[in-house]
Structure formats: C-alpha cells, structure tokens
Amino acid sequence: MKKLVNVVAAIIENEQNEILCALRSPDMSIPNMWEFPGGKVEANEDIFSALKREIAEELACKIETSDEVFNDNTHEYETFIINLISIKCKVIEGTPIKSEHSKLIWLKRENLDSLKWAPADVPAVEQLIQEK
C-alpha cells in the first residue's frame, strides 16, 4: 500500500496581489515542477504551526496564516499519496529566500497557468485563478 503523506502549502500573496511560486529543484521528488512552498506535517503538529515552521525553514521568513483551509486535495502519485492542504498567508517578517527550491517568482493570478505545476497543486491553482 502506498504511503499517505500529509503536506501543507502556503499561498503567499504580496501587496501587489502576486502569489509566490516555487520551482522544485532537480534533486527533489517531482523535479522541475512548480508548487506552493510548504512541507510535511509532523506528528502532534497542527497544520498552521507546521506551515509556519516549514516556511521559516525553507524561505527564511515569518508568515501569518489565515484561519481556514483554502484547498484540500488528495493526489495519488506513482509511489505515494499526498494530502495537500493549501492555506493563504502573508509574509510578516523578512523576504522569502530560496534554499531548497531552484527558483522563486511572484505571479499574478491570471498568469499562474503559464507554469508547469506539480499535479497535487493544480486544484489550488485553478481555484486561485477563478477567484479574482
């Protein structure tokens, strides 16, 4: 049976209404595809704490999360199943700096579909584009 991985993703929006997109490095699983930054939820950790910790580790900045889940999607990859929970956030301290990702870019909602997204992130991307 495939392992189920619980992952949280940050939909970080700036003052220009642009959304932070992160390119997975060639060394990561699902390489060279775009995603919302985030990571695995540890045991005994709530999704909001997990997201704040992951963003601090991955992007060296502090975020404030909204109180609700924006998108909750379960996607089956070849070797594992991911439950990806996306939460809207904003940076409250620092500037996102890439450490694990190949590239970080800020994009307007209407341009999000110009990137090649990791399949698990697609439903959140579509929801964002429709939101306006």
C-alpha positions as CSV (number, residue, x, y, z in Angstrom):
1,M,0.0,0.0,0.0
2,K,1.2,3.5,-0.8
3,K,2.3,5.8,2.0
4,L,-0.1,8.8,2.7
5,V,1.9,12.0,3.2
6,N,0.2,15.0,4.8
7,V,1.6,18.2,3.4
8,V,0.7,21.9,4.0
9,A,1.3,24.5,1.3
10,A,1.5,28.3,1.7
11,I,-0.3,30.5,-0.8
12,I,1.6,33.7,0.0
13,E,0.3,36.9,-1.5
14,N,2.1,40.2,-1.6
15,E,0.8,43.8,-1.7
16,Q,0.7,43.7,-5.5
17,N,-1.7,40.7,-5.4
18,E,1.0,38.4,-6.7
19,I,1.4,34.9,-5.5
20,L,4.7,33.2,-4.6
21,C,5.5,30.2,-6.8
22,A,8.4,27.9,-6.1
23,L,10.2,25.7,-8.6
24,R,11.2,22.2,-7.3
25,S,14.9,21.6,-7.7
26,P,16.2,18.7,-9.9
27,D,17.1,16.8,-6.7
28,M,13.6,16.8,-5.3
29,S,10.9,14.3,-6.0
30,I,8.6,15.6,-8.8
31,P,11.6,17.6,-10.0
32,N,11.4,20.9,-12.0
33,M,7.7,21.5,-11.4
34,W,6.2,24.5,-9.7
35,E,4.5,24.3,-6.3
36,F,3.4,26.4,-3.4
37,P,6.1,26.2,-0.7
38,G,5.5,24.2,2.4
39,G,6.2,20.7,3.7
40,K,5.2,17.7,5.7
41,V,3.1,18.0,8.9
42,E,5.0,16.4,11.8
43,A,3.3,14.1,14.4
44,N,1.4,16.2,17.0
45,E,1.6,19.3,14.9
46,D,-1.4,21.3,13.7
47,I,-1.4,22.4,10.0
48,F,-1.0,26.1,10.8
49,S,2.1,25.5,13.1
50,A,3.5,23.1,10.5
51,L,3.2,25.7,7.8
52,K,4.8,28.5,9.8
53,R,7.7,26.1,10.7
54,E,8.2,24.9,7.1
55,I,8.2,28.4,5.7
56,A,10.7,29.6,8.3
57,E,12.9,26.6,7.4
58,E,12.5,26.8,3.6
59,L,12.2,30.5,2.9
60,A,13.8,32.2,6.0
61,C,10.8,34.4,6.7
62,K,7.8,34.6,9.0
63,I,4.2,34.3,7.8
64,E,0.8,34.8,9.2
65,T,-1.8,32.2,8.1
66,S,-5.5,32.7,7.5
67,D,-7.7,30.7,9.9
68,E,-9.2,28.5,7.2
69,V,-8.1,25.9,4.6
70,F,-8.1,27.3,1.1
71,N,-7.9,24.0,-0.7
72,D,-7.7,20.4,0.4
73,N,-6.7,17.9,-2.3
74,T,-5.6,14.3,-2.2
75,H,-3.5,13.2,-5.2
76,E,-2.0,9.8,-6.0
77,Y,1.5,9.8,-7.4
78,E,3.3,6.7,-8.6
79,T,5.0,5.9,-5.3
80,F,2.9,7.8,-2.7
81,I,-0.4,9.6,-2.0
82,I,-0.3,13.2,-0.9
83,N,-3.0,15.0,1.0
84,L,-2.1,18.6,0.2
85,I,-3.7,21.3,2.3
86,S,-3.2,24.9,1.0
87,I,-3.6,27.9,3.3
88,K,-3.5,31.6,2.3
89,C,-0.7,33.5,4.1
90,K,1.2,36.7,4.1
91,V,4.8,37.5,5.0
92,I,5.0,39.4,8.2
93,E,8.8,39.4,8.7
94,G,11.7,39.0,6.2
95,T,11.7,38.3,2.5
96,P,11.3,34.8,1.1
97,I,14.8,33.4,0.1
98,K,15.1,30.1,-1.7
99,S,17.1,27.4,-0.1
100,E,15.6,24.1,-1.3
101,H,13.9,25.4,-4.5
102,S,15.6,26.3,-7.8
103,K,13.7,29.5,-8.2
104,L,11.0,31.7,-6.6
105,I,8.8,34.0,-8.6
106,W,5.8,36.3,-7.9
107,L,3.0,35.9,-10.4
108,K,-0.4,37.5,-10.8
109,R,-3.4,35.0,-10.5
110,E,-4.2,35.2,-14.2
111,N,-0.6,34.1,-15.1
112,L,-0.4,31.1,-12.8
113,D,-1.4,28.7,-15.5
114,S,1.6,29.6,-17.5
115,L,3.7,27.4,-15.2
116,K,4.0,23.6,-15.2
117,W,2.6,22.8,-11.7
118,A,3.0,19.6,-9.7
119,P,-0.2,17.7,-10.1
120,A,-1.2,17.9,-6.4
121,D,-1.0,21.7,-6.6
122,V,-3.2,22.1,-9.7
123,P,-6.6,22.3,-7.9
124,A,-5.5,25.1,-5.7
125,V,-4.0,26.9,-8.7
126,E,-7.3,26.6,-10.6
127,Q,-9.2,27.8,-7.6
128,L,-6.9,30.9,-7.3
129,I,-7.3,31.7,-11.0
130,Q,-11.1,31.6,-10.7
131,E,-11.2,33.6,-7.5
132,K,-10.3,37.1,-8.9
